[in-house]
């Protein structure tokens, strides 16, 4: 997985800068079981940090699972997730 945080400048005083983090991930699951081919997942995405306590993740996953052993289909997936920190 590779990622790098890019802080954007503050537009107005008192409003924190939006942090942008592009993400690239590649994973292979090869269980070494006869008759089951490896499953490969490539993820391209971006994490947005509008606040220190909020993270919004936008990801596009490209799934290559020829046997359907781990995923129901080989359809690509677009997902949006949020993470909120309570202090």
Number of C-alpha atoms within 10 A of each C-alpha: 10 10 14 12 14 12 13 11 10 11 10 8 7 7 10 16 17 17 17 19 17 17 18 16 13 13 12 12 12 11 10 9 8 6 7 14 17 17 20 15 15 16 19 17 19 20 21 19 21 15 14 12 11 13 17 17 17 16 19 16 18 17 18 19 21 15 15 13 12 12 13 9 13 15 12 14 11 13 11 12 10 12 11 11 8 6 4
